[in-house]
Amino acid sequence: MPGPRAPTGTTAFALELDGAAAGFPRSAAGGDAVGEVVVEPAGPDGIQRKHLGAVRYTDIVLSCGIDMEPSFWSWLADTVAGKSSPRGGALRILDFDRKERELVTFTNAVVTEIGFPALDGASKDAFQLTVRIAAESVERQRGSGASVTGSVKGVKQALVSNFRVSLDGLNLDRVARVGPLTLRRRLAEEAEIPDVELTLSQAGSDSIVDWHRAFVIEGRNSDADEKSGSIALLDPALRDTLLQVDLTGVGIFSLERTEAAGRTDAISRITTRMYCEEMRLVPAPKS
């Protein structure tokens, strides 16, 4: 099956939703027409005749920073909450001079997947979401050549190393890494909520070890024993929240220890996995 096609020779992309600017994705691919091949039963000559059936369009896949417009974040938040409606929009593909080289318009589009990168205190990578969009129809045409104004690079900076995790009654100050999260949802279908994976140093992890013992080993794992909390992406000063995922119905089911060996400065780690019944995406207000 053909994969998404990525435009080449471009420097920027501009996204519009229902006619309004929605921000500048870092990259974009997909939105290509694919004809389904229909295979007929073999005839008397033994040949299976083939012809084209319905046309579908590959998903549009965007990579986005934290500086997208509020309309974009509202679309994602509504999708996660299960109350989003199909949207129309356009992806303007810009050349080196920021002039529209190609225009990709789409109709009746829904967000089907939101991918969050791993958060890692030792990483220097920029934070980028991967968003997958399924559209009923996509049309490509030559761009108008008009210049596109606005900030392509954005002004807010967000690193995957700047984050905070909280869960009721637990000390999670030593969390070093949050595993990647991928939320999937289609209209009229239940959301696929991923497990949450945390890696933290063994020093200072007593509260989560105690919870694992009570919840898993001792069987105190009723609804009342589940926890709520959040994963927050923070600004470089570690003061303001740029994006947050609220978690409810969280239950721990796995805890693995990795003992450090061979180096006196090595840190012994604990990796824990927890199920989550519900997630909510909470974007920060645009300043």
HELIX and SHEET records of a PDB file:
HELIX    1   1 PRO A   70  ALA A   81  1                                  12    
HELIX    2   2 ASP A  206  HIS A  212  1                                   7    
HELIX    3   3 ARG A  213  ILE A  217  3                                   5    
HELIX    4   4 ASP A  223  ASP A  225  5                                   3    
SHEET    1   A 7 ALA A  20  GLY A  23  0                                        
SHEET    2   A 7 ALA A  12  LEU A  17 -1                                        
SHEET    3   A 7 ARG A  87  LEU A  94 -1                                        
SHEET    4   A 7 GLU A 100  PHE A 116 -1                                        
SHEET    5   A 7 LEU A 129  ALA A 134 -1                                        
SHEET    6   A 7 ILE A  60  CYS A  64 -1                                        
SHEET    7   A 7 SER A  27  ALA A  29 -1                                        
SHEET    1   B 5 ALA A  20  GLY A  23  0                                        
SHEET    2   B 5 ALA A  12  LEU A  17 -1                                        
SHEET    3   B 5 ARG A  87  LEU A  94 -1                                        
SHEET    4   B 5 GLU A 100  PHE A 116 -1                                        
SHEET    5   B 5 SER A 137  ARG A 142 -1                                        
SHEET    1   C 5 ALA A  20  GLY A  23  0                                        
SHEET    2   C 5 ALA A  12  LEU A  17 -1                                        
SHEET    3   C 5 ARG A  87  LEU A  94 -1                                        
SHEET    4   C 5 GLU A 100  PHE A 116 -1                                        
SHEET    5   C 5 LEU A 181  ARG A 184 -1                                        
SHEET    1   D 2 ALA A  33  VAL A  39  0                                        
SHEET    2   D 2 LYS A  50  TYR A  57 -1                                        
SHEET    1   E 7 LEU A 119  ASP A 120  0                                        
SHEET    2   E 7 VAL A 175  VAL A 178 -1                                        
SHEET    3   E 7 VAL A 196  SER A 201 -1                                        
SHEET    4   E 7 ARG A 269  PRO A 283 -1                                        
SHEET    5   E 7 THR A 241  THR A 258 -1                                        
SHEET    6   E 7 LYS A 227  LEU A 234 -1                                        
SHEET    7   E 7 PHE A 163  LEU A 167 -1                                        
END                                                                             
